[in-house]
Amino acid sequence: MNHFRHGLLLALAAALWPVSPALAQSYPSKPIRLVVPFAPGGTTDLLARVIAEPLGQALGQTVVVDNKAGAGGALGAAEVSKAPGDGYVLLMSSVSTMATNPAISPQTPYDPVGDFVHISNVAATPNVIAVHPGFAARDFPGFAEALRKRPGAFSYASAGNGSVGHLLAELFKSAAKVHVTHIPYRGSGPALNDVVAGQLPIIVDNLPSAMPFIKDKRLLPIVVAAPQRLASLPDVPTFAEVGLASVNRMSFLGVSAPKGTPRAVIDKLNVALKGVLTSPKVRERIESTGAIVVGNSPDDYQKQVRDELATYRRVVAEQKLTIG
């Protein structure tokens, strides 16, 4: 029986993840579409555009960035999940599309673990709460005091329902015992534009997309989710420092493919991505945004997605969070 079960498992593994050296040699034979499930201007879009051209050069074919925004990233991710598993339609995956959105949205039209093969985590990104410069508070104690004194008087922007900004903000509200109204957008770009324009006072976002506005002093950073204070923002405390360790979670951004994509193609893409990330120019561009270059294996990224999804499902259940 043990021999039979072992043979059956091997057969199933071969069927689910076929290996073809010949396919790897011929791939890619046409341009590759890299779907960004958010509007232009956000962190996911920014990172996709940093890696697309050098990845195309490494593979010998053009990598075209295609923005498909909507439903907190679920629209674009769902489209990729239904694409052929041939390596020509890839997803710029993130903690939002693979963990926070599915955790809070039971109706998410894909399985983050079963419907994708995760190729590599490209970068880990801190998250930030930032305010319009006209906001009365200039630091975290003043910010928290302002929210507590006027419960429900302020609104915050995020990249969308189920985005990491949304869940982090809701975790912050619970941990800090404050009430702020959520205004979801179709990506970080539009959300940032409205906060910079003064339409809303607060944004919770990935640091890379917010950093240009912070550098230009059009946004004021209040607190960051990062292992320690960032060299780029030495005066800004982490959530852990202000007594909110449960909110101190970074985001991941990587590249994923539809299920059924051959292991030979996945491995070729992984090697190409890791090569791109060794480029000093690419590393400098990624690190200048406040992100940390990763470049791990398919197995490691698959495990990371599975673990983060489980973590956020637990958080949603414990905090009784809902999109409504």
C-alpha positions in Angstrom: 0.0 0.0 0.0 2.8 2.4 0.9 4.5 1.8 -2.5 1.2 2.3 -4.3 0.5 5.6 -2.4 4.1 6.8 -3.1 3.7 6.1 -6.8 0.3 7.8 -6.9 1.7 10.9 -5.2 4.6 11.0 -7.7 2.2 10.7 -10.6 0.0 13.5 -9.3 3.0 15.7 -8.7 4.2 15.1 -12.3 0.7 15.9 -13.7 0.3 19.1 -11.6 3.8 20.4 -12.3 5.3 18.9 -15.4 8.9 19.4 -16.2 10.1 19.9 -19.7 13.7 21.0 -20.5 12.8 21.5 -24.1 9.9 23.8 -23.2 12.3 25.8 -20.9 14.7 26.2 -23.8 12.1 27.5 -26.2 10.4 29.7 -23.6 9.7 32.6 -24.1 8.9 32.8 -27.8 6.7 35.9 -27.6 6.1 38.9 -25.3 5.1 38.4 -21.7 2.2 40.3 -20.0 2.9 41.3 -16.4 -0.5 42.2 -14.9 -0.5 44.8 -12.1 -3.9 44.5 -10.4 -3.8 48.2 -9.3 -3.9 51.6 -10.9 -0.6 53.2 -12.1 1.3 55.1 -9.4 1.1 52.6 -6.5 3.9 50.5 -5.1 3.0 47.4 -7.0 3.0 49.3 -10.3 6.2 51.1 -9.4 8.1 47.8 -8.7 6.7 46.1 -11.8 8.1 48.9 -14.0 11.5 48.7 -12.3 11.8 45.0 -13.1 9.9 44.7 -16.4 12.5 46.0 -18.8 15.6 44.2 -17.4 13.5 41.0 -17.0 12.6 41.2 -20.6 16.2 41.7 -21.5 17.2 38.6 -19.5 14.5 36.5 -21.1 15.0 37.8 -24.7 11.4 39.0 -25.0 9.5 42.2 -24.1 7.7 42.2 -20.7 4.6 44.5 -21.0 3.2 45.9 -17.8 -0.7 45.9 -17.9 -2.7 47.6 -15.2 -6.0 45.9 -14.4 -7.3 47.7 -11.3 -10.4 47.0 -9.3 -11.8 45.2 -6.2 -8.7 45.8 -4.1 -6.6 44.0 -6.6 -8.9 41.0 -6.9 -10.0 41.8 -10.5 -6.5 41.6 -12.0 -5.5 38.7 -9.9 -8.7 36.7 -10.9 -7.9 37.4 -14.5 -4.4 35.9 -14.2 -5.7 32.9 -12.2 -7.9 32.0 -15.2 -5.1 32.5 -17.8 -3.4 29.6 -19.5 -0.5 28.2 -17.5 2.1 28.8 -20.2 4.2 31.6 -18.6 3.0 34.4 -20.9 0.6 36.0 -18.4 2.1 36.7 -15.0 0.9 38.6 -12.0 2.6 41.2 -9.9 1.4 39.6 -6.7 1.3 41.3 -3.3 0.2 40.8 0.3 -3.0 42.6 -0.6 -4.0 40.2 -3.4 -2.7 37.0 -1.8 -3.4 37.6 1.9 -5.3 40.6 3.2 -8.0 40.8 0.5 -8.8 37.1 0.4 -8.7 37.0 4.2 -11.4 39.7 4.6 -13.4 38.9 1.4 -14.8 35.3 1.4 -16.1 36.0 -2.1 -12.6 36.6 -3.6 -12.8 34.8 -6.9 -9.6 32.8 -6.6 -7.5 30.7 -4.2 -4.2 32.5 -3.4 -2.5 29.1 -2.8 -4.2 26.7 -5.2 -4.8 28.9 -8.2 -1.2 30.2 -8.6 2.4 29.1 -8.7 4.4 31.8 -6.8 7.7 32.4 -8.5 9.6 34.8 -6.3 9.1 37.5 -3.6 10.9 40.4 -5.3 10.8 42.9 -2.4 9.6 43.4 1.2 8.1 46.9 1.7 7.4 48.9 4.9 4.0 50.4 5.3 3.3 54.0 6.6 0.6 56.1 8.0 1.0 59.6 6.6 -1.0 62.8 6.7 -1.5 65.9 4.7 0.9 68.7 5.9 -2.1 70.7 6.9 -3.0 68.1 9.6 -2.7 69.6 13.1 -0.5 66.8 14.5 3.2 66.5 13.4 4.1 63.3 15.3 2.5 60.1 16.5 1.5 61.2 20.0 -0.2 64.3 18.6 -1.8 62.2 15.8 -3.3 59.6 18.2 -4.5 62.4 20.5 -6.3 64.2 17.7 -8.1 60.9 16.6 -9.1 60.1 20.2 -10.4 63.6 20.9 -12.6 63.6 17.7 -13.8 60.0 17.1 -15.2 59.6 13.6 -14.2 63.1 12.5 -11.4 62.0 10.2 -11.2 59.7 7.2 -8.3 57.8 5.8 -7.6 56.6 2.2 -6.3 53.2 1.2 -5.6 51.4 -2.1 -8.9 49.6 -1.8 -11.2 47.3 0.3 -9.1 44.4 1.5 -5.8 46.1 0.7 -2.9 45.9 3.2 -3.5 49.6 4.0 -7.1 48.8 4.8 -6.3 45.9 7.1 -3.4 47.7 8.8 -5.6 50.7 9.4 -8.3 48.5 10.9 -5.7 46.8 13.1 -4.4 50.2 14.2 -7.9 51.4 15.0 -8.5 48.4 17.2 -5.1 48.4 18.9 -5.1 52.2 19.5 -8.8 52.4 20.3 -9.6 55.1 17.8 -12.3 55.5 15.1 -11.4 56.7 11.6 -13.6 56.3 8.5 -12.2 54.2 5.6 -12.4 55.6 2.1 -11.3 52.9 -0.4 -9.7 53.8 -3.8 -8.9 51.8 -6.9 -5.2 51.7 -6.1 -2.6 53.7 -4.2 -2.1 56.3 -7.0 -5.6 57.8 -6.8 -5.6 57.6 -3.0 -2.3 59.4 -2.8 -3.4 62.1 -5.2 -6.5 62.9 -3.1 -4.6 63.1 0.2 -1.9 65.2 -1.3 -4.6 67.5 -2.7 -6.2 67.8 0.7 -9.4 65.9 -0.1 -8.6 63.5 2.8 -6.3 64.0 5.7 -4.8 60.6 6.2 -3.4 57.7 4.1 -2.3 54.2 5.0 -0.1 52.9 2.2 3.0 51.0 1.2 6.0 53.2 1.8 7.5 53.0 -1.8 4.5 54.7 -3.4 4.2 57.3 -0.6 7.9 58.1 -0.4 8.1 60.5 -3.4 5.4 62.7 -1.7 7.1 62.4 1.6 10.4 63.5 0.1 8.7 66.5 -1.5 7.1 67.3 1.9 3.6 66.9 0.4 2.9 64.2 2.9 4.1 63.9 6.5 5.0 60.4 7.8 3.6 59.6 11.2 4.5 55.9 11.9 5.9 53.0 9.9 5.5 49.2 9.9 9.1 48.0 9.7 11.6 45.9 11.7 13.4 49.0 12.9 13.5 52.7 12.1 14.4 53.3 8.4 17.5 55.1 7.4 15.4 57.1 4.9 13.0 58.2 7.7 15.2 58.2 10.9 12.7 60.4 12.9 9.7 58.3 12.2 8.9 55.6 14.8 7.8 52.0 14.1 4.4 50.7 15.3 6.4 48.5 17.7 8.0 51.6 19.2 4.7 53.3 19.9 3.3 50.2 21.6 1.4 48.7 18.6 3.5 45.7 17.8 0.5 43.8 16.3 0.3 46.4 13.5 4.1 46.3 12.7 3.8 44.1 9.5 5.7 44.6 6.3 4.3 43.8 2.8 5.6 41.4 0.1 5.6 42.1 -3.6 6.5 39.3 -6.1 5.7 37.6 -9.3 3.3 34.7 -9.7 1.9 32.6 -12.5 -1.4 30.7 -13.1 -1.6 27.1 -11.7 -0.3 24.5 -14.2 2.6 26.5 -15.4 5.4 24.0 -15.9 8.2 23.9 -13.3 10.8 24.3 -16.0 9.2 27.7 -16.9 8.8 28.7 -13.3 12.5 27.9 -12.6 13.6 29.9 -15.7 11.6 32.9 -14.6 13.0 32.5 -11.0 16.6 32.5 -12.3 15.9 35.5 -14.5 14.3 37.4 -11.7 17.1 36.7 -9.3 19.6 37.8 -12.0 17.7 41.1 -12.4 17.8 41.7 -8.7 21.6 41.4 -8.6 21.9 44.4 -10.9 23.2 47.4 -8.8 21.0 49.7 -10.8 17.8 47.7 -10.1 18.7 47.2 -6.4 19.4 50.9 -6.0 16.0 51.9 -7.6 14.2 49.4 -5.3 16.0 50.3 -2.1 15.7 54.1 -2.8 11.9 53.6 -2.3 12.5 52.2 1.2 11.9 48.5 0.1 14.2 45.6 0.8 15.3 43.3 -2.1 14.4 39.6 -1.4 14.5 37.3 -4.5 13.7 33.9 -2.9 12.8 30.5 -4.4 9.4 29.4 -5.7 9.0 27.1 -2.7 9.9 29.8 -0.2 7.5 32.3 -1.8 4.7 29.7 -2.0 5.2 29.1 1.8 5.2 32.8 2.5 1.9 33.4 0.7 0.3 30.4 2.6 1.6 31.7 6.0 0.6 35.3 5.5 -2.9 34.2 4.3 -3.3 32.1 7.5 -2.1 35.0 9.6 -4.5 37.6 8.2 -7.4 35.2 8.3 -6.7 34.8 12.0 -6.4 38.6 12.5 -9.7 39.1 10.6 -11.5 36.5 12.8 -10.0 37.8 16.0 -10.8 41.5 15.2 -14.1 40.6 13.6 -13.2 42.7 10.6 -15.5 43.1 7.6 -15.4 45.1 4.4 -18.8 46.6 5.0 
